[in-house]
């Protein structure tokens, strides 16, 4: 049985109150510790494509539908990919829910993932909107942080269960907790089958702050045999929270109950419809939270990562072509850091690491420019992001514009094309097309 996530969300928003309509902060925070995390971010523009992912990579597919139509449960053809959970893009879209389906590439192989579009009135629309993608899972070519490595256990109720549970149907059932890590990456709850004869059912989970502001809403289709530990994974590597502050986990389902104990976890308590679960004693639900102290790569910026120049697909005017070029873009608290390693045509090599810059169209100083290091043609650049995958770069020398570059990342995130055009300090004009492959 499938319960549409949007229906549960609307019920919960009414029960919790209007304050929950305010979204929480979900930026990366200011930690200097950075995690290089790989994401494959897909949407309906990738329908019908064949793509590649590395073992351990998180795959997020964003799909929206207009009420009353919706996408059904994903159909996965092999065990190379497994579903983690489904998140509502927050804050919610008034025109219809936009859902982020989270998967993990677990073993080498190939999997076909299909989302049937459910529209009984318009079968032709249902066929057109069905989403299908084929993903080949390969051995990773470089080390990056996997899903499990950012799921550091934080808060946990470890008291032994003594068979007590409460129904999750048509009630606001919550557990408060106080995190010690600044980024929440996942929540696990311990459930029990509460409705005889039901073999599987949706479980919906939300996280709110002490003021009742909803920060995240997720759903997961759970077989009865797998309900003892139900793990919800947040998209984009989780979201920022404040250690030492109180937050609440809410869970709802038509077929499951949430296990609880008397006493238990000391930094929070269980509640039912805003009141203590047990009138005469403090009680707590069985749960765990996961987090990380690290800042995550922003998956919304497809340029982040490491890129290798594909000389055969590139064009150099006037040349000569370099022997190799490697670019690494990293998200830092103060901006993006670029590290560029070049081996020139004559075999000489150099490496340039730029000071962090922002994509705000303002000038940021450069020590050297990798295209023309010998005559130091470019001393500053201005970077503007003009779309989800396109960037415009203005190169400056002594405050004067000497050239422009366009950088575009392909839809599948695997190819980056740069087209620099500028005049060097010696008066030479360069027009290159540089094609990079993601490492």
N, C-alpha and C positions, 0 to 999 in steps of 0.2 A: 504493500500500500504506500502511496506517495502523497505526502501532505505538502502543497505548494509553500515554499519558504515565505513568500510575500504575505500569505494569510496569517501565519504565526507572527510575523513581524508586526503587522497592523494591530493584532490583538495585544501584543506586548506593549506597543507604544501607547495604546489607550490605557492599559492597566498601570503602567509605570508612571505616566504623566507627561505633560507637554514639555517638560524640561529635557526629556530624553531626545528631543529633536535636534539638539545642538551637538555637533560632532566634536569629538575630542581631538587633540593635537596628535598627528601621526607623522611628525618629521623625525630625522635621524638623531637629533640631540647633538651634544657637543663633545662626545667621547673622542679621544685621540686614537683609540684602538679601532682599527678598521678591518672588516672581514671582506675578502674577495669572494663574492657569492655569484653563482651563475643562475640566470633565469632565462627561460624561453617564454616570451610574452606573446600571446596570440589573441586574435579577435576574428570577427567574421570575414575580414579581408583575407585571412589565411585559409578560407574554406577550399577544400579540394587539394591543398598543397601536400607535398612530401618534404618533410623536414628532418633535421638531425638534432639529437640531444645527447649529452654525456651522462654516464651513470652517476647518480647522485644529484643531478640537476633538477631544480624545481621548475615545473611547467605550469603556467597560469593561462587559462583560456577565459576571456571576458566576453560574455554574450548578454544581450538585452532583448527583452520581449515586451510587447504591449498587451496589457490586461484585456481580455481574459486568456490570450494565448500565452504559452510558456514552453520552455525546453524540458524534455523529459530527462530521466536518469541517463548518464553517459554509458555507452556500450563500448567496452574495451576488449580488443580481440586477443590479447596475449598478456602474460604476466610481466612483460618488460616494463610496463607502466602500471602504477597503481594509484587509485584515487585517495587523496588525503582528506579534503573537506571542501565545502562550498561557502564562500563568503559573499555577503551582500556588499556591493560597493557603497561606501558611506561618505557623506550623507545620501539617503535614498533619492532616487530619481522620481519626481512626481508623475512622469509619463509612463512609468512601469519599471519594475526592478531590473537592475543590471547586476548580474552575478559573476563572480570570479571563481572558476572551478580550478582547484589546486590539485596537481598530480606530482608524483615523483618518479623519475626514471630510475628503476631499481636494478635491472640486469640488461646485459647486451641482448639485442634482438629487435624486432619490429612490431609495432602495435598500431592498429587502426582504431582511432577514437571517434565515435559518432554520437552526436546529440540530436535525437529526433525532435522535430518541432511539432508541438501538439496544438492543432487547430482543426477541430471536427467540422466546423462550418465551411472552412475554405481549404479543401485538401490540396489545391494547387499551390497555395501559399505555404502550407506545411512542407510540401516537397521542396520548394524553392529555398526555404529557410533552414532546412536540415543542415547541420554543420558536420563536416567530416574532415579529418586530417590524419595523415599517416606519418608516424614518427619512428625513425630508426635510432635506436639507442646504441651508442658506441662507447668504447673505452675512453675516458677523459684524456685529452692531450696535455693537460697541465693540472697542477694541484689547485683545487678551489674548495671552499668550505661547503660541505654537504648539509642537507636538511637536518640530519641528526646531530651534527656538530654545533649548531646554533640553538639546539633545544636543551639548554642547561637547566636541570631541575632547580627550582627556586622554592616556592612554598608547597607544603605537602601535609595532608592529614593522614598520619600513619597509624592511628589507633585501630586495633582489630575490630572488624565488623561483627555485630551480635544479632544479625538478621533483621534489623529495623530499617524501614524505608518508607518514603512518602510518595504518593502519586504526583506525576508532573502534568496531569491533564487539567487544562482550563484554570490554572492557578499561576501566580507569580511566585516561583520558588527560587531562592537566591542564597548564595554563600558569600560572605565578605572575606577579604584577605588583604594582607599588607605586603607588597612585593619588596624584595631587596635589590633586584636588578632593574636597570633603567629602561629595558626594552622587553615587552611581552611578546613571545614568539608562539606560544601554544598553551592550551588548557586541556586537561584530561579529567573526566568525571567517571565515577564508578556507579553503574546502573544495574537494575534488575528487571526482568520481565514482569509486568504488572497486569497484562491482559492475556488470559489463557487463549491459546489457539492462534495468536498473531505470531508470524514467523519473522517479520522485519517491519521496521517503521522508521520514519524520520525523527531525528533528535535535533532541536534547535538550541543554540547557545549564544548568549550575549555577554558583553563585558561593559559595565558602567562605572563611572566614578562616584564619589560620595555624594555629589550633587544630583545624581540621577541622569547625568548626560551619558548617552549611549556612545561607546567608542568603537564597538565592533559587533556584528551579528553574523553567525555562521550556522550552517546546517550540514548534517551528515546522515546518509542512509545506512542504518545499522541492523544487521541480522541479530536475532535474539542470542545466538551463540557467541556473538562478539561484543555484547553489551557490558561486560564486566569492566572493561577499560576502554572508554571512547575518547579518542584524541582528536582535538580540533587544532589545525595548523593555520596561522594567519598569513595572508598574502604579503608579498614584498618584504619578507623577513621580519614581520611583526610591526609594532608601533611603540612610540615612546610613552612611558608612564613615569610617575614620580615615586621613587623608592621612599618608603616610610608613610605614604598616604594610603587611605583605605579605598578599595575597589570592590565591586560585586560581580559575581558570576551568576547569571540566570540561565536556567535550563527548562525546556518544555518539550513534551512529547505526549502523544495519545496512548502509547502502549508501554512506556517504561516508568519505573520509579527510581528515585535517587537514594542511595544508601546513606544512612547517617548513624552517628554514635552520640552518646551522652558525653559531654566534655569534649575531648579531642583537641583539634587545632586551636592553639591559644590566642592567636591574633585575629580571630574572626568568629562569626556565628552563623547559624542557619536561620532563615526566616521564611514564612509562608504568608503571602499577601500583606507584606509589610510588618508582620508581627513575629515574635519569636516562635520557632517551630514547636517547641515544648514550653508550656506556660510556666512551669515551676523549676526548670533547669536549663542550663545552657547546652545547646547541642550543635553539632557541626556535620556537614556533608563530607563524604569522602571525595577528595579531589587532589590534583597536582597542577601547579603552574610551571611553565618553562620560560626562560628568558635568556638574554645575553647582555653583556656589558659593552658589546662592540657596536660601532656604527656600521651600517650595511651599505653596500653599493646600492645606489638608487636605480631600481630596475626600470624606472620610467625614462631614463637617459640611455638610449641604446648604444651610444658611443663609448661608454665605459667598458674597460677591458683591455685586452692585448691584441694588437693587429700586426700582421706581417705583410709587407709589400709584395704583391704579385707582379713581378717585373714583366712577365709575358703579356699580361693584360693591360699594362700601363703604357703611356706614351710620354716621351720627354722631348721638349722643344725649347732650346736647341740640343739638350743633352750635354754630356753623355749620361746614361742611366747609372745609378748607383748599383753596387753589387748586392746590397741588402738594406732594408730599413725596417725597424721594429718600433711601434708606437704603443705606449701604455697610458691609458687615461684612468685616473683614480679619483674617487670622491673623497675629499677631505672636509673637515668642519668649516674651513675658511674658503673652500672653493674646489676646483678641479685641478689636479696636478698632472702635467704631461711629461712623460719621459720618452725621449726619442733617441734611438741608437742607430747610427748610419755607418755603413762601410762604403766608401766612395769608389768610383770606377778605378782609381789607381791603387786601391787596396788600403788606403789610409782610413782610419776610423775615428769617430768621435761620438760622445753621448751628451745629450742636453736634457736637463731637468728644469722645467719652467716653474717659477713661483706659482702658487695656486691662483687661479683666476675664476671669475664668475661669468656666466653667459648673459650679461646684462647690457652689452653694447658699450661698456666703459673701457678706457684703455688700461691695460696691464703690461708692465715692463717685462721684457725678455732679455736674457743675457746674450743669447745667440739664436739665430734662426737656422734650422737644420738644412734648408735648401741652399743657403748661400752663406755658410759660416765664414768662409775665407774673407769676404769683404764686409761682413756684418751689416747686411742690407736692412734688416728689420730689427728695430729696438723695442717695439711695443705692438700689441695687437688688441683689437676689440672683437669679442665673440658674441653673436646674437643667435639665439635659437628661434627659428622662424616657423617651426612645425614640429611634429612628434619625432621626425627623423632627419631634419635638415638644419644646417647651421651656416651662418654667414660670418666670414672673418675679414676684417679690415686690417691690413698691415701698415704700420707707421714707422717712419724714420725721422728722428728729431722733430716729432710732432706733425709731420707731413704725411699724407696718404701716398703710399708707393705701390699698393696693389690690393687685390681682393682674392678671397678663396671661398669656394662653396664646398661643404662637406655633407654628404648624404649617406645614410645607412639604409641598406635594403630592408624590405618588409620582413624577411625572415631573420634579420639581425646578424647575418653572417658575412656581409660584404660592405665595405665602406669605400666610397669614391670621393677623392679630393681633386678639385680643379683649380690650382693656384695660377694666378696671372699677375705678375708684378715686374717692376724694373729694379735691377740691382743697383748698388752704389756706383758700379762702373758703367752704368747706362745700358746694360744688356736686358732685353725683354725675355721673360720666360713664360711659356704657356704649357703646363704639364697636365696630364690626366693620370692620377695615381690611384691604383686600385689595391685595396688591402683586404686580406682574408682574416676573419677572426681566428685567433689561436685557440 
